[in-house]
Amino acid sequence: MLYLIGLGLWDEKDISLRGLEIAKRADEVYLDSYTSMMGGTELKNMEALIGKHITPLDRDKLEQHTGWLDGGREKDIALLVGGDPLVATTHSDLMMRAWDKGVKTRVVHNASIFSAVAESGLQIYKFGKTATVTYWEENYRPTSFYDVVRENKERGLHTLLLLDIRPGKQMSPKEAIGIMEEIDSSFGDEKIIVMSRVGGDIGIAYGKAKKLEGLDYGGGLHVLIVPGRMHVMETAFLQHFRKD
């Protein structure tokens, strides 16, 4: 059996009791180190809680070389995933790979950024398509995520912007806003929301992007939100977080 266990948003204490029980009795425990990063924990803390060694898996082991799944035919293996396991399509694909190998699967859900954004005061059902602000490289400067913002704005919908992660680092709000300003010089005057340290000592800031760009958000999970048309309740709620 392959168990996909959600870890929630901040540290090892966010794992559910059910997820912890399963991880403790699993024969092998792995950690998705590719699709998400938790802001307040280290691998050694998770190992101490579960009481066994945890093997991190990179993108290659999650999407290409998935031989580690074979053990699930005879043993119980657990994959720990930040947030909720099925938010990333990588894990849906992984489940199908497991089925092809004759491995049964079970999902243990947990908190996700897609529900946590409601703490901003914006209403969940008014969000449109989500996009990820990706790191730019010398010969790779994608802008498709900004097209999503434009499309959602035209429909009056809010946009959740996830920030890119690479091994050992996550894009900061400052970096993300800087990229958006390079794509559209007027973005600095756009009123946005920065949610920082989501799941932990959360910080929420609302104001013009050029103002929020200069703030210090610390470590942890950060996201940007570009609001669409707002209900009077949403507008009133956001006044508590104004920074300009």
C-alpha positions as CSV (number, residue, x, y, z in Angstrom):
1,M,0.0,0.0,0.0
2,L,1.2,3.5,-0.8
3,Y,-0.1,6.1,1.6
4,L,0.1,9.8,0.6
5,I,0.1,11.7,3.8
6,G,-0.5,15.5,3.9
7,L,1.7,17.4,6.4
8,G,-0.2,20.7,6.5
9,L,1.4,24.1,6.1
10,W,4.0,24.8,8.8
11,D,5.8,22.2,10.8
12,E,5.8,18.6,12.0
13,K,3.0,19.4,14.5
14,D,0.6,19.9,11.6
15,I,0.5,16.2,10.6
16,S,-2.9,14.6,11.5
17,L,-3.1,11.9,14.1
18,R,-4.2,9.5,11.4
19,G,-1.3,10.4,9.2
20,L,1.2,10.1,12.2
21,E,-0.1,6.7,13.1
22,I,0.2,5.4,9.5
23,A,3.7,6.9,9.1
24,K,4.9,5.3,12.4
25,R,3.8,1.8,11.3
26,A,4.9,2.1,7.6
27,D,7.9,0.0,6.5
28,E,9.4,2.8,4.5
29,V,8.8,6.6,4.7
30,Y,9.6,9.1,2.0
31,L,9.3,12.9,1.8
32,D,8.4,14.9,-1.3
33,S,11.1,17.6,-1.4
34,Y,10.1,18.8,-4.9
35,T,6.5,20.2,-5.0
36,S,6.3,22.0,-1.7
37,M,8.3,23.3,1.2
38,M,7.2,23.7,4.8
39,G,8.2,26.9,6.6
40,G,8.8,25.8,10.2
41,T,10.3,22.3,10.3
42,E,13.4,20.4,9.4
43,L,13.7,16.8,8.3
44,K,15.4,15.7,11.6
45,N,12.3,17.0,13.5
46,M,10.0,15.0,11.4
47,E,12.1,11.9,11.8
48,A,12.2,12.4,15.6
49,L,8.4,12.6,15.7
50,I,7.8,9.6,13.5
51,G,10.7,7.6,15.0
52,K,12.3,6.4,11.8
53,H,14.5,7.4,8.8
54,I,12.8,9.5,6.1
55,T,14.2,9.5,2.5
56,P,13.7,12.7,0.6
57,L,12.6,12.4,-3.1
58,D,13.5,14.9,-5.7
59,R,11.6,15.6,-9.0
60,D,13.3,12.8,-10.8
61,K,12.3,10.2,-8.2
62,L,8.7,11.5,-8.2
63,E,8.1,11.9,-11.9
64,Q,10.5,9.6,-13.7
65,H,12.4,6.9,-11.8
66,T,9.7,5.7,-9.5
67,G,11.1,2.2,-8.8
68,W,10.7,2.9,-5.0
69,L,7.0,2.4,-5.5
70,D,7.6,-1.3,-6.2
71,G,7.9,-2.0,-2.5
72,G,4.2,-1.1,-2.0
73,R,3.2,-4.4,-3.5
74,E,4.5,-6.2,-0.4
75,K,5.0,-3.5,2.2
76,D,3.4,-0.3,3.5
77,I,5.2,2.8,2.2
78,A,4.3,6.4,3.1
79,L,5.0,9.5,1.1
80,L,4.9,12.7,3.2
81,V,3.7,15.7,1.2
82,G,3.6,19.4,2.4
83,G,0.0,20.8,2.4
84,D,-2.6,18.4,0.9
85,P,-1.3,15.5,-1.2
86,L,-3.5,16.0,-4.2
87,V,-3.1,19.7,-4.8
88,A,0.0,19.0,-7.0
89,T,-0.8,17.0,-10.2
90,T,2.5,15.2,-9.6
91,H,0.8,13.1,-7.0
92,S,-2.2,12.1,-9.1
93,D,0.2,10.9,-11.7
94,L,2.1,9.0,-9.0
95,M,-1.1,7.3,-7.9
96,M,-1.7,6.1,-11.4
97,R,1.9,4.8,-11.7
98,A,1.3,2.9,-8.4
99,W,-1.9,1.3,-9.8
100,D,0.0,0.2,-12.9
101,K,2.5,-1.6,-10.6
102,G,-0.3,-3.3,-8.7
103,V,0.1,-1.1,-5.6
104,K,-3.0,0.1,-3.8
105,T,-3.1,3.7,-2.6
106,R,-4.7,5.7,0.2
107,V,-4.7,9.5,0.7
108,V,-4.6,11.2,4.1
109,H,-5.7,14.8,3.5
110,N,-4.5,17.9,5.4
111,A,-4.7,21.7,5.2
112,S,-3.9,23.3,1.9
113,I,-2.9,26.8,0.8
114,F,-6.1,26.7,-1.3
115,S,-8.2,26.9,1.9
116,A,-5.7,29.0,3.9
117,V,-6.0,32.0,1.5
118,A,-9.5,32.6,3.0
119,E,-7.7,34.1,6.0
120,S,-7.1,37.1,3.7
121,G,-10.8,37.8,3.8
122,L,-11.3,37.0,0.2
123,Q,-14.1,34.5,-0.6
124,I,-12.9,31.2,-1.9
125,Y,-15.5,30.8,-4.6
126,K,-14.4,34.1,-6.2
127,F,-10.9,32.8,-7.1
128,G,-10.1,32.0,-10.7
129,K,-7.3,30.0,-12.1
130,T,-4.1,29.7,-10.0
131,A,-0.6,30.3,-11.4
132,T,3.0,30.1,-10.3
133,V,5.5,32.9,-10.5
134,T,8.6,31.0,-11.8
135,Y,12.2,32.0,-11.5
136,W,13.7,33.6,-14.6
137,E,16.9,32.2,-16.1
138,E,19.2,33.6,-18.7
139,N,17.4,32.0,-21.6
140,Y,14.0,31.2,-19.9
141,R,11.8,34.1,-18.9
142,P,8.2,32.8,-18.9
143,T,5.3,35.3,-18.6
144,S,2.3,32.9,-18.8
145,F,1.4,33.4,-15.1
146,Y,0.8,37.1,-15.8
147,D,-1.6,36.2,-18.6
148,V,-3.6,34.3,-15.9
149,V,-3.8,37.4,-13.8
150,R,-5.1,39.4,-16.7
151,E,-7.7,36.8,-17.6
152,N,-9.0,36.5,-14.1
153,K,-9.1,40.3,-13.7
154,E,-11.3,40.5,-16.9
155,R,-13.7,38.1,-15.3
156,G,-13.6,39.9,-11.9
157,L,-11.9,37.0,-10.2
158,H,-9.1,36.9,-7.7
159,T,-5.8,35.3,-8.6
160,L,-3.7,33.2,-6.3
161,L,0.0,33.3,-7.3
162,L,2.2,30.5,-5.9
163,L,5.9,31.3,-5.7
164,D,8.5,29.0,-7.3
165,I,10.6,26.7,-5.3
166,R,14.0,25.2,-6.1
167,P,16.2,22.8,-4.1
168,G,16.8,24.5,-0.8
169,K,15.1,27.8,-1.6
170,Q,11.7,29.5,-2.2
171,M,11.1,32.6,-4.1
172,S,10.4,35.6,-1.9
173,P,7.6,38.1,-2.3
174,K,10.1,40.8,-3.3
175,E,11.5,38.6,-6.1
176,A,8.0,37.7,-7.3
177,I,6.8,41.4,-7.4
178,G,10.0,42.4,-9.1
179,I,9.4,39.8,-11.9
180,M,5.8,41.0,-12.3
181,E,7.0,44.6,-12.5
182,E,9.4,43.7,-15.3
183,I,6.6,42.1,-17.2
184,D,4.2,45.1,-16.6
185,S,5.7,48.4,-15.4
186,S,2.3,49.4,-14.0
187,F,2.1,46.4,-11.7
188,G,3.7,48.4,-8.9
189,D,0.5,50.4,-8.6
190,E,-1.7,47.3,-8.5
191,K,-3.2,46.6,-5.0
192,I,-2.3,43.1,-4.0
193,I,-2.1,40.9,-0.9
194,V,1.0,39.2,0.4
195,M,0.4,36.3,2.7
196,S,3.6,35.2,4.5
197,R,4.5,32.4,6.9
198,V,1.2,30.7,6.1
199,G,0.3,28.1,8.6
200,G,2.6,29.6,11.3
201,D,2.9,33.1,12.6
202,I,1.0,34.3,9.5
203,G,1.5,37.8,8.2
204,I,-1.0,39.5,5.8
205,A,-0.3,42.8,4.0
206,Y,-2.5,44.6,1.6
207,G,-1.5,47.6,-0.5
208,K,0.3,48.7,-3.7
209,A,2.8,46.1,-4.9
210,K,5.6,48.7,-4.9
211,K,5.0,49.3,-1.2
212,L,4.8,45.7,-0.3
213,E,7.9,44.8,-2.3
214,G,10.1,46.5,0.3
215,L,8.8,44.7,3.4
216,D,10.6,41.9,5.2
217,Y,8.5,38.7,5.3
218,G,10.9,36.3,6.9
219,G,11.0,32.6,6.0
220,G,8.2,30.2,5.3
221,L,5.4,29.7,2.8
222,H,4.5,33.0,0.9
223,V,1.9,33.7,-1.7
224,L,0.6,36.7,-3.6
225,I,-3.0,37.4,-4.3
226,V,-4.2,39.8,-7.0
227,P,-7.8,40.7,-6.1
228,G,-10.5,41.0,-8.7
229,R,-13.9,42.7,-8.1
230,M,-14.4,42.7,-4.3
231,H,-17.6,42.4,-2.3
232,V,-18.1,45.1,0.4
233,M,-17.3,42.5,3.0
234,E,-14.0,41.6,1.4
235,T,-13.0,45.3,1.1
236,A,-13.9,45.9,4.8
237,F,-11.9,42.8,5.9
238,L,-8.8,43.9,4.0
239,Q,-8.7,47.3,5.6
240,H,-7.2,45.5,8.7
241,F,-4.1,44.6,6.7
242,R,-3.5,47.9,4.8
243,K,0.1,49.0,4.4
244,D,-0.4,52.2,2.3
